[in-house]
């Protein structure tokens, strides 16, 4: 049974239960036959890669990617160019109607926070959402911002600390216990899209902005401790959960960049392969990165195959296709080899890292404003955020109407 919890643009969450399909075996067989060619290709690709992995001279053997790797990319000529604003419409109109643009679970997985253009961060008790005896669920606490919010991130170490970025370029740190902001950083000159706390150094955080920069901060300093200058808008940032010195970010110039904090003048590697802006990056494991782009694709990158100089074109191991994403942030989240993302067809998709086609998907539908019930007509809505609950098979999702669902793979 797929348990789904929904909410309208208001705060209450209403429980809806959808029965399992009666002919599940027939559905599975039909899906298998539709994807048999892709499954076959994936099998032979992985088999070929396995045979070549021991003898390949392209890969790096370092278990710690940054250990004893004293090589830096030369400054590319394009770094000194003034790039065209390739996706002006994409950035100007992005998230204009998105009610919840981001979700994040606290490290204990008992609370999650939702934020968006309402200028509010709403924190919910996850366990209460799964209580079948309660039909309506309300937020536990609400934090108010002066501007529309683009991203939030919990501290992995100090559980009540929460960071946010907003459309004014402000990076804010909040105390969720008191509901008050206590540190504010306003160095970005344009809208800030993303913020991330380091899991290995709880005092560090990073932010990315439309001002073509990534800034590194520490909660003990009033000013940024370092700035990475990029050639285009920065859409997303993430620290590696496995290396204390590695940071990745996605860019409007269609590339993903990785930097070592010990040398921020030049990229540690630049991953090229997407045909449009890179909207999300996530570390799948110590040596693998997932990126999302507004060209309807996700890509899996092997960081051991990055080149010593120039663009790492051959580092892409797999491209995932099936969802629709051409102009909006639709969310990206990973857990135990599974990858969840949204779609502009108002659907949530789940992939597995080994296969290029979706493992499953779920259609959102719309909430009738009078009855409060879900209808099949999506009215042009899209899924705007997804977040796995730790290592469980549950994922919290939201669409552009403000509807929230808790889904579970069964």
N, C-alpha and C positions, 0 to 999 in steps of 0.2 A: 504494500500500500504506500502511495506517495502522499506524505503529509505536507500540506501547504498552508502557511499562515499569511494572511493578506491584511493590508491596511489601506485606507484611502489616503488622500492628501492630509487628512487630519491625523491626530495622534493615535486613536484606538486601533488595535489590531484584531481582526476577526478570523476565527479558525474555520477553515474549509477543508474537508477531506475528500479526496478523489479516489474512487475505487480502482484497483488494478484491472487492467484489460483482461477480459475473459479468455481471449485467445492469445495469450502471451507467447506461447511457443511459435505460433504462426507469425506473429510480429517479428520475433527474433530471427526466424528463418528468412523472412522477406528482407529484413535489414541486412542480414549477412550476404544474401545474393546480390543486393544492390551495391555492396561494397567489396565484392570478392576480388575485383581487379586491383583495387588499392591495397587490400590485405596481402595479396600475392606479391605486389611490388614492394611493400614494406618488409615482408619476410625475406625476400632475396637481397634487398638493400642491407638489412641488418646482418644477414649471413655474410655478405661480401665485406662489410665493414669489420666484422669479427675476424675474418681471415687476414685482413690487411693490417689490423691494429698493432700486431706484434712487430711487423716489419716496416711500418710506415715511417718515413723520415720527416714527414711534415709535422708530426705531433710533438709536443713537449712531454717529457717524462716526469716533470716535477709534480709531486703530490701537492705541495703548496705552490700554487701558481706564481706567487711573487718571490718565493725563496730563491736566492742566488740568481735572480734574473735581472741583471743590471743592463738592460737594453731599453731604449726609449725611442718612440717614433719620432722621426724628424718632423719639423714643422712643415706642414703641407702648404703649398702655394695658396690653396683655397682658404687657408686660415686668414690670409690678409685681404681677401676679397670681400666685397659687400654683397652678400647673396640676395637674390630676389626673394621677396616674400611669397614663396610658392603657394602657401595655403592661407592667404589673407582671409578668405571667406571662412575657412575652417576655424581659425582662431577668433575672428570677430563674432561669429555666431555660436560658438561652442558653448554648450551647457546653458543656453539662454533660458530654456524652459525646464531644465533638470531640477527636480525637487531635492533628490538625494544624489550627490555626485560621488560620494565615497563612504565606505564602511570600514571599520576596524574593530577587531576583537581585542579585549584586554588580555594580557598574558595568561591569566587564569582561566580564560574562556567563559567566564560567568557573566560578563557584561560586554555589550558592543555599542559603539558610537556611530551615529549617522549624521552627516552634514551635507549642506548644499546651498542653493541660492536663497534660502529662507533666512540666512545670516544667523542660524542657530545650530548648535551641536546638541543632539538629543541622545541620551544614554539610556539603553534598555537593559533589563534583566533577561538574559537569554532563557533561563530555566522557566521563568514565568510564561514565556511565549509558548512553551510546550505543555503547559498545564491545561488539559482538556476541560477541566471544570470551570475555567474562566473564559468567557466569550470576548471580553474587551480588555486589552492590555495598554497601559499607559507608560510613558517614559519615566525613568527614575529621577533624572535630573536634566536640566536644560541650561546650556551656556550660550550667551548672546554675544555676537560679534558685530562690529560696525560695518562690515562689508560682506559681500557674498563669499562663501567658503568654497575652496576648490579641492582641498585635501586635508585629511587628519591622520595622525599616527600615534599610537600609544607607546609609552616608554616600556621597554621589556624589563627594566630593573626597578624603577620607581612606579609602582602600579597605578597610582592615581595621577601621574603626569601624562598630559596629552598635548601634542603639538598640532598646529593648524597653519594653513596658508590661505590667503584670500586674494580677491581681485584687485586690491590696492597694493599688493606686493608685500604685505606684512606677514611675518612669521611670529606666531604667538604660542606661548607655552601656558597651559592651563593646569589648575589643580582641580580635578574632577570631584574631590571630596567637598571642597568649599564652593565650587562653581565659579571661581574667580581666575582671571588671567594674572600672572605675576611677572612674566618676562615678555618683552615685545621687541622685535628686531625689524627695522624699517629701512634697510639698505637697498633692497631691490627697487629699481626705477619703474618697473612695470608689473603687471599681474604675475603673481607667483602660482605655479600650477601644482607643485608637489613638495612634500616634506617627508623625511624619513629619519627615525632614530637608529643609531648604530646598536645592534644587539650585543656586540662584543665590548663596546665602550659606551656605557649608558649616559655619559656626559656629552657625547657628540650627536649632532644632527646636521642634516644637509637639506638644502632647498634649491629648486630650479624655477626659472622665471622666463617670461617673454623678453627680458632685457639681455638675453643671450648669456646668462651666467648661472653657474652653480656656486652657492655659497656654503661654506662649512662653518658651523657654529659650535660653541660649547656653552652649556648652561651656566658656567662659572664666569663667562666673559660677556660684556655688554656689546661688543662689536664682533664681526665675523673674524675668524682666525685665518681663513684662506678663501680665495676666489678663483674659480676656474672659468676662463673666458671661452665661450663657444662661438661658432660661426652663425648660429641660428637660434630660434626659440628653443628653450628646453622644456620638454613636455612632462618628464618624469625623472625621478632619482631613486636609487636604492643602494644601501650599503650591502656588501656581501655579508651574510650571516656566518661565513666560514673563514674569512680573512679580515684581520683588523685594519688593513690598509687599502682595501679595494672598494671602489665605488663605481656604479654604472649609471648612465642616464641616456634617455632617448631624446632625439633631436628632430627639429623640423626639416633638416637637410637630408632626411631619410636614413640616417645612420644611428647606430648605438655606439657609445663611447665608454670605455673603461679607463679609470685613472687610479694610479697609485698615489696615496697621500704624500709619499716621500718625494715625489716629483710631479707637481701639478702644472708644470709649464707645457708638457706634451702628453698626449694620451698614451696609456699603456697598450691599448689596442683600439682600433676603429672597425666596427663590423658593418659591412655594406652588403645589401641584398634586397632590402625593402624598396618599393617604388613610391612610397608616400611617407608622411610623417610617422615617426615611431612614438606611439602614445603611452606605452607601458613597457617596463623591463622588470623581470623577476629572476632571482637566482634559484634555479631548480636544485642544484647541489654545488659542491665546491668548484666543479669544473664545467658547469653547464648553465647557460642563461636562456631565458625565454623572453622574446620581444613581441609586441603587438603593433600593428600598423593599420592606418586607415585605407588599406588596399584589400581588405577582407582576409587578411592572413595573420597567422602567428608563425614565428620561426624559432627553432631550437638551435643554439650555438654551442659548439665545442670550443671552450677557451684554450684547450691544449693545442688547437690548430690555428691559433692566431699567428699572423706573420710578424717577423721581427721589425718590419718597416712597412709603411704604406697601409692600404686597406686590406682587411682580412676577408676576402671574398669567399674563400673555400671553407670557412669555418662553420657554415650552415649545414647542420646534419639532417634537418627535416623541416618541411613547411606544412602547416596545418590549415586546411580550408573547409568551409561549410557554413560559417556564420557570415552575416552581412555587417560590414563596418567601413563606411566611406567618409563620414564627416563628424562623428561624435565620439566622446569618451564613453566606452561601453563596459569598462571594468576588466580586470585580469587578476586572478588569484590562483595559487598553486598549493597542492597538498599531496604528499606521498605519491608523486608521479602523475597525479591528475591535475588538469588545467581547466579552470572555469573562466568563461568570458561571456559578455552580453552580445546582443545583436540588435541591429536597427530594424529587424522584423519582430521586435518585442518578444524575443526568445532568449533563454539561457542555454549555453552549450557547455558540455563537458568533454574534453579530449583526454586521451592517455598519451604520455610522452613517447610511446613506441609506434603510434599509428597516426597517419595524416588526416583521417576522417574523424568526425565526432563519435564519441562513445554513446552519447544520448543528448537529448535537448528537451526543453520544457517551454511551452507557449504561455505567455502571461495573460493576455486578454485585458479587458478594461473593467473598471468598477462603475456600476450604474449609480449616478449621484442620488437617485431616489431610493432604490431598494438596498443599495450597498452591496449587491451581489456582483460576481464577476460575469462578464459577457464575453463572447468570442470576438467582438469588434474591437480592434486595438487603436483605432482612430489616429494612426500615424505615430504611436508611442514607440519607445525603444528602451531596452534595458540599459541602465546607466551605471550600475555598480554591482559587483559580486565580491563575496568574501567567504572563504572556507573557514569553518570553525575548527581551527587547529588541525589535528590529524584525524578528525572524524570524517564521516561521509556526508555531513551536513554543510550546506552553503546558504548564506543569507544573501538575498538579491533584492534589487529595487529597480523600478522603471521610471520613466520620465513623468508619470502622473503622480508619483509619490507612493505607489503601492509597494509594500514590502512583503517578501515571501521567504520562508525557511523551507528549503528543499533538501531531500535526502536521496542519494542513489541507492536503489534496491535491486 
